[in-house]
Amino acid sequence: METAYSPIAVFCYCILLLILVLAWKVFNWAWLTPKKLEKRLKEQGLRGNPYKLLYGDFKENSTLFKEAHSKPINLSGDFVPRVIPHFCAVVKKYGKW
Protein backbone atom coordinates (compact mmCIF):
# COMPACT_ATOMS: atom_id res chain seq x y z
CA MET A 1 0.00 0.00 0.00
CA GLU A 2 1.37 3.37 -0.95
CA THR A 3 1.41 6.32 1.36
CA ALA A 4 0.65 9.57 -0.35
CA TYR A 5 2.18 12.70 1.11
CA SER A 6 0.61 16.03 0.49
CA PRO A 7 3.04 18.40 -1.27
CA ILE A 8 1.94 21.19 1.05
CA ALA A 9 2.72 19.10 4.14
CA VAL A 10 6.16 18.18 2.79
CA PHE A 11 6.85 21.84 2.00
CA CYS A 12 5.75 22.88 5.51
CA TYR A 13 8.01 20.27 7.12
CA CYS A 14 10.95 21.45 5.02
CA ILE A 15 10.33 25.06 6.04
CA LEU A 16 10.03 24.02 9.70
CA LEU A 17 13.29 22.10 9.47
CA LEU A 18 15.01 25.09 7.86
CA ILE A 19 13.75 27.41 10.61
CA LEU A 20 14.98 25.03 13.32
CA VAL A 21 18.43 24.74 11.74
CA LEU A 22 18.72 28.53 11.41
CA ALA A 23 17.55 29.03 15.01
CA TRP A 24 20.19 26.57 16.22
CA LYS A 25 22.91 28.34 14.24
CA VAL A 26 21.92 31.73 15.66
CA PHE A 27 21.80 30.32 19.21
CA ASN A 28 25.21 28.73 18.73
CA TRP A 29 26.67 31.99 17.34
CA ALA A 30 25.09 34.31 19.90
CA TRP A 31 25.35 32.24 23.09
CA LEU A 32 27.25 28.95 22.98
CA THR A 33 30.39 30.07 21.16
CA PRO A 34 31.02 33.15 23.38
CA LYS A 35 30.36 31.14 26.56
CA LYS A 36 32.81 28.42 25.43
CA LEU A 37 35.42 31.08 24.67
CA GLU A 38 34.83 32.71 28.06
CA LYS A 39 35.29 29.33 29.77
CA ARG A 40 38.56 28.65 27.91
CA LEU A 41 39.93 32.08 28.76
CA LYS A 42 39.09 31.59 32.45
CA GLU A 43 40.84 28.21 32.38
CA GLN A 44 43.96 30.00 31.12
CA GLY A 45 43.76 32.52 33.96
CA LEU A 46 42.42 35.48 32.00
CA ARG A 47 39.71 37.26 33.92
CA GLY A 48 37.29 39.72 32.46
CA ASN A 49 33.73 40.90 32.33
CA PRO A 50 31.18 38.11 31.89
CA TYR A 51 29.52 37.71 28.51
CA LYS A 52 26.22 39.49 28.09
CA LEU A 53 23.98 38.64 25.17
CA LEU A 54 24.14 41.07 22.24
CA TYR A 55 24.83 44.38 24.02
CA GLY A 56 27.89 43.38 26.07
CA ASP A 57 29.38 46.16 28.20
CA PHE A 58 27.74 48.95 26.25
CA LYS A 59 25.59 50.21 29.16
CA GLU A 60 28.49 50.23 31.61
CA ASN A 61 30.82 51.90 29.11
CA SER A 62 28.34 54.63 28.27
CA THR A 63 27.74 55.31 31.98
CA LEU A 64 31.49 55.55 32.62
CA PHE A 65 31.90 57.83 29.60
CA LYS A 66 29.12 60.16 30.80
CA GLU A 67 30.60 60.30 34.30
CA ALA A 68 34.07 61.07 32.95
CA HIS A 69 32.77 63.88 30.75
CA SER A 70 30.68 65.41 33.53
CA LYS A 71 33.82 66.18 35.56
CA PRO A 72 36.29 68.92 34.65
CA ILE A 73 39.61 67.96 33.05
CA ASN A 74 42.57 67.62 35.41
CA LEU A 75 45.43 69.97 34.70
CA SER A 76 47.90 67.30 35.79
CA GLY A 77 48.16 65.96 32.25
CA ASP A 78 46.48 62.64 33.02
CA PHE A 79 43.87 62.67 30.26
CA VAL A 80 43.54 58.89 29.78
CA PRO A 81 40.70 58.42 32.33
CA ARG A 82 38.70 61.04 30.48
CA VAL A 83 39.33 59.67 26.99
CA ILE A 84 38.95 55.93 27.69
CA PRO A 85 37.27 55.56 31.11
CA HIS A 86 36.07 52.01 30.39
CA PHE A 87 39.65 50.84 29.83
CA CYS A 88 40.80 52.41 33.10
CA ALA A 89 37.88 50.79 34.98
CA VAL A 90 38.73 47.35 33.58
CA VAL A 91 42.41 47.76 34.46
CA LYS A 92 41.46 48.82 37.99
CA LYS A 93 39.12 45.87 38.37
CA TYR A 94 41.12 43.05 36.76
CA GLY A 95 44.79 43.84 36.58
CA LYS A 96 47.77 45.88 35.58
CA TRP A 97 48.04 48.38 32.77
N, C-alpha and C positions, 0 to 999 in steps of 0.2 A: 504494500500500500504506500502510495506516495504522500508525502507531506508537502502541502503547498504553503509557501510563505508569501505573505503580502509584501509587495515591493515597498509600500509605505512603511510597514513595520521594520523591514530590513534597513531602510534609510534612516529611520528614527533611532534604531540601535547603533548604527554607525556614527550618527551625530552625537549620541550620548557617550559612546566610547571616546570619540575625539575630544569632547568637553572634559571628560574625566582625565584623559592623558594630559591635556593642557593645564588643567587645575593642579595635577600632581607636579608638573614641571615648574609652574609658578610657585607652588608651596616649597619645593626643593630649592629653587633659586632665592626666594625671599626669606626663608626661615632655616631650613636644614643646613645648607651650605655655610651661612655665616655662623651658626651655632657650632658646627664642627670645627671651623677655623678658630673660633674663640676658645674652644676646648683645647685644641692643639697648642695654641699660643700660651695658654695657662700652664699646660704641661711642661712647656719650655721655660717657664718662669717669667713670662712677660705679662704684666698686669695692665689693665686698662679699663675703660668704661665698658659696662655690659652692653651687648647688642640690643638695640631697640628697633622694632619693625618699622621700616620705611623712613621715618624721620630722623632717627639716630640722635645725635646730641644737638640738634638744631635749636631746640627751645633753650637749653642751658647756654649754648654759645651766644644766642641773641640776647639773653638776659645779662650775661657777663659783658657783652659789648655795650649794651645800653648803660650799665653801671659805670663802666670805664669812661664813657663819653659824657656822663653827667658830672664827673669830677673835673676840676681844673688840672691842666698839665703841670707836672712838677718841673721846676727849673733846674733840677739836678742833672738832667740829661738822660734820665732813665725813661725812655719813651716806649719801650717794648711792652710793658703792661697795658698801655693805652692802645697800641696798634694791634696786638694779638693777645687779648686777655684770656681767651680760651686755652691757648698754649701754656701760658703762665700758670693757670689753674691746674691743668693736667700735670705739669712738672711739679707743682707744689704737692699735689695729691699722691702721685705715683713714683716720683723719682727725681734724679738729677737732671740738670740741663745739659 
